Amino acid sequence: MPVAMMPEETTVECNLAIIGCGLSGMAAALFAAGKGFSTVQTGVSGGMIFASGLLDLMCVHPVEKGSRWMDPWAAIDALSDDIPEHPYARLKKETIKKALEKVVYFLRDNGLPYLKCGENNSEVMTPLGTSKHTYYVPQTMWEGVRAFKEKRPCLVVGFRELNDFSAAQIAGALGERWPGLRWQDVSLQGSATTAGLVSGDIMARDMELAGNLEKVVTEIRPHIRDAETVGIPAILGMERSHEIVERLSQELGARVFEIPTMPLSVPGLRLNEAFTRGLSDKGVKLFFPNRIISWEEADDGNFLLGIGQGAPAKWIRAEGVILATGRFWARGLRADRDRIREALFDLPVHQPEERAEWHHEDFLDLRGHPVNRAGLEVDDLFRPLDRTGGPASEKLFAAGSILAHQDWMRMKCGSGLAVSSAYAAVTAFSKIRG
């Protein structure tokens, strides 16, 4: 769409503009800054704040059988053979591994260390009392991985002020697999009432205030008994969570670990804050929350992007663009009555021919629904294709869940897909730019 004339003082020039502030957008900005590109990132609300904080690489294939893999690299090989259009099939495993390592090093340097079990997935308990397999685990949750595997005596603690986390449900659901698992609810108000209900993010920030940690120790210590480990919902601080976990472990005489929480997720908020803080330190210009209101590809091949919340308040002139806008919830894709559309550039979307084919008849169909694999088809440089099958633009790239032929939620490959496709897109821009 054409843009209006731009006053120079409201124009920001950059090598690369990243559209989207989910994990793929954040990773793309990190990789771009690492290559020395002047980088601008814009977006409204990334999905990270709803994420568990776990970094999935690959776990389930084929989805209709629910087959879970401990070796994610073998799973990627099998997936690439069976679904050659999947974004992973365009990437070498060395590229995926390098991209993930760069993100993990960045997070560690910004106070958010992650651990993994060699090259295998780890089994982690969930707030629903089930378990899932994932690749990288926040260090604050790592003792839980070990305790789950070894079935060490464990106390799961809930807080009466936090009504979306049930220690009783977790212990009850996992009790047959973990005989030494107990539960106990405590109150930071010293009361059995629930009049003071609070959200997890508020509790997490309160944990960093003087005196609150001591109260947690006082409430939990009488219930330790034979427990060697203590599982607590992931509300142990926002910026000093690792320090708080270590201190609690010392005070209680048992290894403390966090358990993922329901959205809004504190580990997801930590991820978001670590990226925002760290990218700003690396010189990335962040324009949150802002959408792209208008755009134009100029005669010289540069993109002119108008950003704002209603009308363009600032303009970006960029050599290249990475589209990391996500799917329906994040408004990267839009479902109209007749078809699915890419919301910004009106790029063609791979999708079933008829709307009636978007979903299977059974809502819980084990295959998932065809609409879940709708998205942008790309070439080997991760450039979206136009209606002729060629790249829509030489320096327009796509990354993350907007890509076609993947069902990241059921395949449990969301983080690996987001990070590695972002790395591939930035690398491709670097090569084309010369």
LOGUTI-679122 format. One line per field, with one value per residue: residue in one letter; x, y, z of N, C-alpha, C in turn. Coordinates in steps of 0.2 Angstrom, whole numbers. Each point is the difference from the previous one (the first is absolute). Layout:
<nodes>
type [a	...];
n.east [X	...];
n.north [Y	...];
n.up [Z	...];
ca.east [X	...];
ca.north [Y	...];
ca.up [Z	...];
c.east [X	...];
c.north [Y	...];
c.up [Z	...];
</nodes>
This chain:
<nodes>
type [m	p	v	a	m	m	p	e	e	t	t	v	e	c	n	l	a	i	i	g	c	g	l	s	g	m	a	a	a	l	f	a	a	g	k	g	f	s	t	v	q	t	g	v	s	g	g	m	i	f	a	s	g	l	l	d	l	m	c	v	h	p	v	e	k	g	s	r	w	m	d	p	w	a	a	i	d	a	l	s	d	d	i	p	e	h	p	y	a	r	l	k	k	e	t	i	k	k	a	l	e	k	v	v	y	f	l	r	d	n	g	l	p	y	l	k	c	g	e	n	n	s	e	v	m	t	p	l	g	t	s	k	h	t	y	y	v	p	q	t	m	w	e	g	v	r	a	f	k	e	k	r	p	c	l	v	v	g	f	r	e	l	n	d	f	s	a	a	q	i	a	g	a	l	g	e	r	w	p	g	l	r	w	q	d	v	s	l	q	g	s	a	t	t	a	g	l	v	s	g	d	i	m	a	r	d	m	e	l	a	g	n	l	e	k	v	v	t	e	i	r	p	h	i	r	d	a	e	t	v	g	i	p	a	i	l	g	m	e	r	s	h	e	i	v	e	r	l	s	q	e	l	g	a	r	v	f	e	i	p	t	m	p	l	s	v	p	g	l	r	l	n	e	a	f	t	r	g	l	s	d	k	g	v	k	l	f	f	p	n	r	i	i	s	w	e	e	a	d	d	g	n	f	l	l	g	i	g	q	g	a	p	a	k	w	i	r	a	e	g	v	i	l	a	t	g	r	f	w	a	r	g	l	r	a	d	r	d	r	i	r	e	a	l	f	d	l	p	v	h	q	p	e	e	r	a	e	w	h	h	e	d	f	l	d	l	r	g	h	p	v	n	r	a	g	l	e	v	d	d	l	f	r	p	l	d	r	t	g	g	p	a	s	e	k	l	f	a	a	g	s	i	l	a	h	q	d	w	m	r	m	k	c	g	s	g	l	a	v	s	s	a	y	a	a	v	t	a	f	s	k	i	r	g];
n.east [4	-1	6	-1	1	6	-2	6	-2	-5	5	-1	7	0	4	-3	-7	-1	-5	-2	-4	-1	0	-4	-4	0	0	-4	-3	0	-2	-5	-2	0	-3	-1	-6	-1	-4	-6	-3	-5	-5	-5	-1	6	0	6	-3	-2	6	2	4	-3	5	-6	3	-1	-6	-5	1	-5	-3	-2	6	1	5	2	4	4	1	1	6	-1	-3	5	4	-3	-1	6	1	-4	3	2	-7	1	0	-1	-4	-1	1	6	1	6	-4	-4	5	3	-5	-2	6	-1	-7	2	6	-4	-5	5	2	-7	3	0	4	1	-3	3	-3	7	-1	-2	-6	-2	-2	-5	-1	-6	-3	-1	6	2	3	6	2	6	3	-1	3	-4	6	-4	-1	6	0	-5	4	5	-4	-3	6	2	-6	4	0	-6	0	-6	2	-6	-2	-3	5	2	-5	5	2	-1	3	-7	-1	6	-1	-6	1	5	-5	-3	3	-2	1	6	-5	1	-5	0	-5	3	1	1	-6	3	-4	-5	-1	-4	-1	6	-4	5	3	2	-1	-6	-1	1	-3	-6	2	1	-6	3	2	-1	6	1	-5	3	6	-3	-3	6	4	-5	0	6	1	-2	-3	3	-6	0	-6	1	-6	0	0	6	-3	1	4	-1	-3	5	2	-6	0	6	-3	-6	4	4	-5	-3	7	-3	1	0	-6	0	-7	0	-2	-7	-2	2	5	2	2	-6	-2	4	-3	-6	1	2	-4	-6	2	1	-6	-4	3	-2	-4	-4	-3	-3	-5	-1	-7	2	-5	1	-1	6	1	6	1	5	1	4	-6	1	-2	-5	1	-7	2	-5	-5	0	5	4	4	3	5	0	6	-1	6	-1	-5	-1	-4	0	-6	2	-5	-6	2	6	-5	5	-5	-5	-5	-1	-5	4	5	6	1	6	0	7	4	-5	4	1	-5	4	-5	-5	-2	-4	-4	-4	5	-2	-6	2	-4	5	-2	0	-1	3	-3	-3	-1	-2	-5	1	0	-5	2	5	0	6	5	6	-2	-6	-1	-5	-3	1	-5	6	1	1	6	-4	5	5	-2	-6	1	-1	-2	1	-5	1	6	-1	-4	-1	0	3	-6	-2	4	-2	0	-4	4	1	-6	-2	5	0	-7	0	3	-4	-5	3	2	-6	-3	4	-2	-6	1	3];
n.north [-6	5	4	4	6	-1	3	2	5	-2	0	-7	0	-6	-4	-1	0	-1	-3	2	-1	-5	-7	-1	5	-2	-6	2	4	-5	-4	5	2	-6	1	4	-3	6	-1	0	-1	-3	1	-4	-7	-2	-6	3	5	-4	0	-6	3	-6	-2	-1	-5	-7	-2	2	-6	-2	6	-3	-2	6	-2	-1	5	-4	-3	6	-1	-6	4	4	-5	-3	6	2	-6	1	6	-1	2	-4	5	-4	-3	7	-2	1	-6	1	2	-5	-4	2	1	-6	-2	4	-2	-6	1	3	-5	-4	4	-2	-4	-4	-4	-4	-5	-5	-5	2	-5	-2	-1	5	-4	4	1	0	6	-4	-2	2	-3	4	-1	3	5	7	0	5	3	4	-3	1	2	3	2	2	4	2	0	3	3	6	-1	2	6	0	7	2	6	2	5	-6	2	1	-2	-7	1	0	3	3	1	1	4	3	-1	-3	5	4	-6	3	1	5	3	7	3	6	5	5	0	-7	0	-3	6	1	4	-2	-3	-2	4	-4	5	1	-6	-1	5	-3	-6	6	1	5	-5	0	0	4	3	0	1	5	1	-1	3	1	0	2	-2	-6	5	-3	0	6	-2	6	3	1	2	-4	5	6	3	-2	-3	0	6	1	-4	3	6	-1	-2	5	5	-4	0	2	-4	7	-1	3	1	-1	6	1	2	6	-2	-1	-6	0	3	-4	-5	2	1	-6	-2	3	-2	-6	0	3	-4	-5	5	-6	3	0	-2	-1	-1	-2	1	-3	6	2	-1	0	-4	3	5	3	-2	6	-1	3	0	1	2	-3	3	5	5	0	-1	-5	1	-6	2	-6	-3	-3	-5	-2	-3	2	1	-7	-3	-3	-3	0	-2	-5	-4	1	-3	0	2	3	4	-3	6	2	3	0	-4	-3	-4	-4	-3	-5	-3	-4	-3	-3	5	-4	1	6	-3	-5	-5	-4	4	-6	0	-6	0	4	7	-1	3	-5	-3	4	3	4	-1	-3	4	-3	6	-4	0	4	-5	3	3	2	0	7	3	2	0	3	5	-4	-1	-6	0	-6	1	5	-4	-2	-5	3	-4	5	1	-4	2	5	5	3	-1	-6	-1	3	-3	-6	1	3	-5	-4	3	1	-6	-1	4	-3	-6	2	2	-6];
n.up [0	-4	1	5	-2	1	6	-2	4	-3	-4	1	-1	-3	1	7	-2	6	-3	7	6	-3	1	-6	2	7	-2	-5	5	4	-5	-2	7	1	-6	5	-1	-3	6	-3	6	-3	4	2	-1	2	-3	0	1	-4	-1	0	-5	-1	-3	-4	-1	3	0	-4	-2	-4	-1	-6	1	0	-5	6	-2	2	-6	1	-1	3	5	0	0	4	3	-1	2	5	2	-6	1	5	4	4	-5	1	6	0	3	-4	-5	1	1	-5	-3	2	-2	-6	-1	1	-4	-5	1	-1	-5	-1	4	-5	4	-6	1	-2	-2	0	-4	6	-1	4	5	-1	6	-1	0	-5	2	-6	-5	-2	-7	2	-3	0	6	3	2	1	-6	-1	6	-3	-5	5	4	-5	-3	6	0	1	6	-1	3	-3	-1	2	-3	5	-1	-2	-2	-5	6	-1	6	2	-5	1	7	0	-5	3	4	-5	-4	6	3	0	-4	3	3	0	2	-1	5	-4	1	1	-6	2	0	-5	5	1	-5	-3	-5	-4	-5	3	1	-7	-1	3	-3	-4	3	4	3	-7	-2	5	-2	-6	2	4	-6	-3	4	4	-6	0	7	-4	-2	-5	-3	-2	-3	-3	-1	-6	7	0	0	-3	4	6	-5	-4	2	-1	-5	-2	1	-4	-4	1	0	-5	-2	-5	-6	-1	-4	-6	0	-6	-1	1	-7	1	-4	7	-1	-3	6	3	-5	0	7	0	-5	3	6	-2	-4	4	5	-5	1	1	-5	6	-4	7	0	-6	-4	-5	-1	-3	-7	-2	-5	2	-5	5	1	3	6	-1	7	0	6	4	3	-5	0	-6	5	-3	-4	-3	-2	-3	-1	6	0	7	-3	6	-3	0	3	1	5	-3	-4	0	2	-5	4	-7	-2	-5	4	1	4	-3	7	-1	-3	3	4	-5	2	1	-3	3	-6	5	2	-3	-3	3	2	3	-1	2	5	3	-6	1	-6	5	-1	-6	3	5	-6	0	-5	0	-6	1	-3	-2	-2	1	-6	2	-2	-6	-4	-2	7	-2	3	5	3	-3	4	-2	7	1	6	4	4	-4	1	-7	0	6	5	2	1	-5	-4	4	-5	3	6	-1	-2	6	4	-2	-1	6	2	-3	2	6	0	-2	4	4	-2	0	6	1];
ca.east [-4	4	0	0	7	3	5	6	1	-4	2	6	3	3	1	-5	-5	-3	-7	-2	4	0	7	4	2	5	6	2	3	7	5	2	5	6	4	2	-5	-4	-6	-6	-5	-7	-5	-5	0	2	-2	4	-3	-5	4	2	7	4	2	-1	4	-4	-2	-6	-1	-5	-5	-6	2	3	6	5	7	5	6	-4	4	-2	-7	0	2	-7	-4	2	-1	-7	-3	6	-1	1	6	6	4	5	5	5	0	5	-3	-5	4	3	-5	-2	6	1	-5	1	5	-3	-4	5	4	-5	-3	-5	3	-3	4	-3	2	3	-4	-7	-6	-1	-7	-2	-7	-4	-4	-6	2	2	7	1	7	2	7	3	-4	3	4	-4	-4	4	0	-6	1	3	-4	-5	3	3	-5	2	-6	-2	-5	-3	-3	-5	-1	-7	-1	1	-6	0	5	-2	5	-3	-1	6	2	-5	1	6	2	1	7	5	-2	2	-3	-5	-2	-2	-2	2	-3	4	-4	-1	-7	-3	-5	2	-2	6	3	5	2	7	5	0	3	7	4	0	5	7	0	3	-4	-5	4	1	-7	-1	3	-4	-6	1	5	-3	-3	6	0	5	1	6	-1	-6	-2	-4	-1	5	-1	5	3	0	7	5	-3	5	2	-6	0	6	-1	-5	3	4	-4	-4	3	-3	1	-6	0	-7	-4	-3	-7	-4	0	6	5	6	6	0	1	7	3	-1	4	8	1	0	5	6	0	2	7	4	-2	-6	-5	-7	-6	-6	-4	-2	-1	1	-6	0	6	1	6	2	3	6	0	-1	-7	-3	-5	-3	-2	-4	-5	-6	3	7	3	7	1	6	3	4	2	-3	-5	-2	-7	-1	-6	-4	-6	-6	-1	5	-2	4	-4	-7	-5	-6	-5	1	7	4	4	6	-3	3	2	-5	4	-4	1	-1	-6	-5	-3	-6	0	-3	6	5	0	-3	-7	1	4	6	3	7	5	-1	-4	4	1	6	6	0	5	4	5	6	5	5	3	-5	-4	-7	-2	-6	-4	4	4	7	0	-5	5	7	2	-5	1	-5	3	-5	-6	-3	2	-5	2	2	-5	5	-3	0	7	5	6	-1	6	5	-2	0	6	4	-2	2	8	0	-2	6	5	-2	1	7	3	-3	2	7];
ca.north [6	6	4	7	3	-1	5	-4	-1	-6	-6	-4	-4	-6	-6	-6	1	-6	1	-6	0	-7	-3	0	7	2	-4	3	7	-2	-2	6	4	-4	0	7	4	5	-4	2	-5	3	-5	2	-4	-7	-6	-3	2	-5	-6	-4	1	-6	1	-7	-1	-4	-5	-4	-2	4	3	-4	-6	3	-3	5	-2	2	3	5	0	-5	2	5	-4	-4	5	2	-5	-1	7	4	7	3	5	-4	-3	4	2	-5	-1	4	7	0	0	7	5	-1	2	7	3	-2	4	6	0	-1	6	5	-2	-5	-6	-6	-7	-5	-7	-2	2	-3	3	-2	0	5	0	6	2	-4	-6	-4	2	1	0	6	0	4	1	5	-3	0	-6	-6	-6	-3	-6	-5	-4	-4	-5	-5	-1	1	3	7	4	5	5	4	6	1	6	-1	-5	-3	-5	-4	-5	-6	-3	-2	-6	-5	-3	-4	-4	-7	0	3	-2	5	7	3	7	4	7	5	6	5	5	-3	-1	-5	3	2	7	4	-3	4	-4	-3	5	5	-4	-1	6	1	-4	3	5	-2	-4	-5	-7	-3	-2	-7	-5	-2	-3	-7	-4	-5	-5	-4	-7	-4	2	2	6	4	3	6	3	5	7	2	6	2	1	-4	-7	-5	2	-1	-7	-3	2	-5	-7	1	1	-5	-7	-4	4	3	1	3	-4	5	2	2	7	3	-4	4	-2	4	7	0	0	6	5	-1	2	7	3	-2	2	7	1	-1	5	-1	5	-3	4	-4	-4	4	-4	3	3	0	-2	1	-1	6	-2	-3	-7	0	0	6	-3	5	-4	4	-3	2	3	0	5	0	-4	-4	-1	-6	-3	-7	-1	-7	-1	-5	2	-5	-3	4	4	5	4	-1	-3	2	-4	3	-5	-5	-3	3	5	3	6	7	0	-4	-5	-6	-5	-7	-1	-4	4	2	1	-6	-5	3	-4	-6	0	-1	5	-3	-4	-1	3	7	2	3	8	1	0	6	5	2	-4	4	-3	-2	6	2	6	-2	-1	3	-5	-4	-5	3	4	6	6	-2	1	-1	-7	-2	-5	-2	-4	2	-5	-5	-7	-2	1	1	-1	-7	-3	2	2	7	5	-2	3	7	2	-2	3	7	0	-2	6	5	-3	1	7	2	-2	4	7	0];
ca.up [0	0	6	-1	1	7	2	1	7	2	-4	3	-5	2	-4	0	4	2	2	4	6	3	0	-6	-1	4	-2	-6	2	3	-5	-4	3	0	-6	-1	-4	4	0	3	1	2	2	5	6	-2	4	6	6	1	-1	6	1	-3	-7	-3	-7	-4	5	-2	-8	-3	5	1	5	6	2	3	-1	5	-4	-5	-6	-4	-2	-6	-6	-2	-2	-6	-5	-1	-2	-3	-1	7	0	3	-6	-4	4	3	7	3	0	5	6	1	1	7	5	0	4	7	3	1	6	6	1	2	7	-1	-2	-1	0	-4	1	-6	-6	0	4	8	2	5	2	-2	5	0	3	-5	-1	-7	-1	-3	-1	4	6	4	5	6	0	-1	6	-1	-5	3	5	-4	-3	5	5	7	4	-2	2	-4	5	-3	4	0	-4	-8	-2	-6	1	5	2	1	-7	-2	4	-2	-7	-1	6	-1	-3	4	7	5	-1	5	-2	5	-2	5	-2	2	5	6	1	-4	-4	-7	-1	-3	-6	-4	-6	1	-1	6	5	-2	1	8	3	1	5	6	5	-2	0	6	2	-4	4	6	-1	-3	4	4	-4	-3	2	-4	-7	-3	-5	1	-6	2	-6	-3	2	4	-3	-7	-3	4	2	2	6	4	0	4	7	3	1	6	6	1	0	-6	-6	-2	-7	-2	-4	-5	2	-5	-2	-2	3	2	-4	-6	1	1	-6	-3	3	-1	-7	-1	3	-3	-6	1	1	-6	-5	-4	2	1	0	2	-4	-6	-6	-7	-2	-7	-2	-7	-2	-4	-6	2	4	7	3	4	4	5	6	4	3	-3	-6	1	4	-1	-6	0	-6	1	-5	0	5	2	2	5	3	3	-3	0	7	0	-6	-6	-4	1	-3	-2	-2	-6	0	5	-3	3	1	-2	-7	-4	-4	-1	6	-1	4	-3	-5	2	7	3	1	5	6	0	4	8	2	4	-5	1	-5	-1	-5	-5	1	4	-4	-4	1	-5	-3	-1	-4	4	4	5	-3	-1	-8	-2	-3	-6	3	1	6	-1	0	1	7	5	2	5	5	5	0	-6	-6	-1	1	6	6	5	6	0	-1	5	-3	-1	1	-5	-6	0	1	-6	-6	1	-2	-7	-3	1	-4	-7	-1	0	-7	-5	0	-2];
c.east [4	0	0	7	2	5	7	1	-4	2	7	2	3	2	-5	-5	-4	-7	-2	5	-1	7	4	2	6	6	3	4	7	5	2	5	7	4	1	-5	-4	-7	-5	-5	-7	-5	-4	0	2	-3	4	-3	-5	4	2	7	4	2	0	4	-5	-2	-5	0	-1	-5	-6	1	2	6	5	7	5	6	-4	4	-3	-8	0	2	-7	-5	2	-1	-8	-4	5	-1	0	6	6	4	4	6	5	-1	5	-2	-5	3	4	-5	-2	5	1	-5	1	6	-2	-4	4	3	-5	-3	-5	3	-4	4	-3	4	4	-3	-7	-5	0	-8	-1	-7	-4	-5	-7	1	1	8	0	8	2	8	4	-5	3	3	-5	-5	4	0	-7	1	4	-4	-5	3	2	-6	2	-6	0	-6	-2	-4	-4	-1	-8	-2	0	-5	1	6	-2	5	-3	-2	6	2	-5	1	7	2	1	7	5	-3	2	-2	-5	-2	-2	-1	2	-3	6	-3	-1	-8	-2	-5	3	-2	5	2	4	2	8	5	1	4	8	4	0	6	6	0	2	-6	-5	3	0	-7	-2	4	-3	-6	1	4	-4	-3	5	0	6	1	7	0	-7	-2	-5	-2	5	-1	6	5	0	7	5	-3	5	3	-5	0	5	0	-5	3	4	-4	-4	3	-2	1	-7	0	-7	-3	-4	-7	-4	1	-4	6	6	6	-1	1	7	4	-1	4	7	1	0	6	7	1	2	7	4	-1	-6	-5	-6	-5	-6	-4	-2	-1	3	-7	0	7	1	7	3	4	7	0	-1	-7	-1	-6	-2	-2	-3	-5	-7	1	7	3	7	1	7	2	5	2	-4	-5	0	-7	-1	-6	-4	-6	-6	0	4	-2	4	-4	-7	-4	-6	-6	2	7	4	5	6	-2	3	2	-5	4	-5	1	-2	-6	-4	-4	-7	0	-3	6	5	1	-3	-6	1	5	6	4	7	5	0	-4	4	2	7	7	-1	6	4	5	6	5	5	4	-5	-3	-7	-1	-6	-5	2	5	7	0	-4	5	7	2	-5	0	-6	3	-6	-6	-4	1	-5	3	2	-6	4	-3	-1	6	5	6	0	6	6	-2	1	7	4	-2	2	8	1	-2	5	6	-1	1	7	4	-3	3	8	5];
c.north [6	4	7	3	0	6	-3	-1	-6	-6	-3	-4	-6	-5	-5	2	-7	1	-6	0	-7	-2	1	7	2	-4	4	6	-2	-2	5	4	-4	1	8	4	5	-3	4	-5	4	-6	2	-4	-7	-5	-2	1	-6	-7	-3	2	-5	1	-7	0	-4	-6	-5	-1	-8	2	-5	-6	3	-3	5	-3	3	4	5	0	-6	1	5	-4	-3	5	2	-5	-1	6	4	7	4	5	-4	-3	4	2	-6	0	5	7	1	0	7	5	-1	2	7	3	-2	4	7	1	-1	6	6	-3	-6	-6	-6	-6	-5	-7	-3	3	-3	4	-2	0	5	0	6	2	-4	-7	-5	1	1	-1	6	-1	4	2	5	-3	0	-6	-7	-5	-4	-6	-6	-4	-4	-6	-6	-1	1	3	7	3	5	5	4	6	1	6	-1	-6	-3	-5	-5	-6	-7	-3	-3	-7	-6	-3	-4	-5	-7	-1	2	-1	5	7	2	7	3	7	4	7	5	5	-3	-2	-6	3	1	7	4	-3	5	-5	-2	5	5	-4	0	7	2	-4	3	6	-3	-4	-5	-7	-3	-3	-7	-5	-2	-4	-7	-5	-5	-6	-4	-7	-3	3	3	6	3	4	6	3	5	7	3	6	1	1	-4	-7	-5	1	-2	-8	-3	2	-4	-7	-1	0	-6	-7	-5	4	2	1	3	-5	5	2	1	7	4	-3	4	-2	4	7	1	0	7	6	-1	2	8	4	-1	3	8	2	-1	5	0	6	-3	5	-4	5	4	-5	3	2	0	-2	1	-3	5	-3	-3	-7	1	0	6	-2	5	-3	5	-5	1	3	0	5	0	-4	-4	-1	-6	-3	-7	0	-7	0	-6	2	-5	-2	4	4	6	5	0	-3	2	-5	4	-5	-5	-3	3	5	1	7	6	0	-3	-5	-6	-5	-7	-2	-5	4	2	1	-6	-5	2	-5	-7	0	-1	6	-2	-5	0	3	7	2	3	8	1	1	5	5	2	-6	4	-4	-2	6	3	7	-3	0	4	-5	-3	-5	2	4	6	6	-3	0	0	-8	-1	-5	-1	-3	2	-4	-6	-7	-2	1	0	-2	-8	-3	2	2	8	4	-2	3	8	3	-2	4	7	1	-1	7	6	-2	1	8	2	-2	4	7	1	3];
c.up [0	7	-2	1	7	1	3	8	3	-3	3	-6	3	-5	-1	5	2	2	4	6	4	0	-6	-2	4	-2	-6	1	3	-5	-4	3	1	-6	-2	-4	5	-1	4	1	2	1	5	6	-3	5	6	7	2	0	7	2	-2	-7	-3	-7	-5	4	-3	-7	0	5	1	4	7	3	2	0	6	-4	-5	-6	-5	-2	-6	-6	-2	-3	-7	-6	-2	-2	-3	-1	7	0	3	-6	-4	4	2	7	4	1	6	7	1	2	8	5	1	5	8	3	2	6	7	2	3	6	-1	-3	-1	0	-5	2	-6	-7	0	3	7	1	6	2	-2	6	0	3	-6	-1	-8	0	-4	0	5	6	4	6	7	0	0	5	-1	-5	3	5	-4	-2	5	5	7	4	-1	2	-5	4	-5	5	0	-3	-7	-2	-6	0	6	1	1	-6	-3	3	-2	-6	-1	6	-2	-3	5	7	5	-1	5	-2	7	-2	6	-2	2	4	6	2	-5	-5	-7	-2	-4	-6	-4	-6	1	-1	6	6	-1	2	8	3	0	5	7	5	-3	-1	7	2	-4	4	6	-1	-3	4	4	-4	-4	1	-4	-7	-1	-5	2	-7	2	-7	-2	1	4	-3	-7	-3	4	2	2	7	6	1	5	8	4	1	6	6	2	1	-5	-6	-3	-7	-1	-5	-5	2	-6	-2	5	3	2	-4	-7	0	1	-6	-4	2	-2	-7	-1	3	-4	-7	0	1	-6	-5	-4	2	0	0	2	4	-6	-6	-6	-3	-8	-2	-8	-2	-6	-6	1	3	7	2	4	4	5	6	5	4	-3	-7	1	4	-2	-6	0	-7	1	-6	-1	5	1	3	6	4	3	-4	2	7	-1	-6	-6	-6	2	-4	-2	-2	-5	0	5	-4	4	1	-2	-7	-5	-5	0	6	-2	5	-4	-5	2	8	4	1	5	6	-1	4	7	2	3	-5	1	-5	0	-6	-6	0	4	-4	-6	1	-6	-3	-2	-4	5	4	4	-3	-2	-8	-2	-4	-6	2	1	6	-1	0	2	7	5	2	6	5	5	-2	-6	-6	0	1	6	5	6	7	2	-1	6	-3	0	1	-5	-7	-1	-1	-7	-6	0	-2	-7	-4	0	-4	-8	-2	0	-7	-6	0	-2	4];
</nodes>
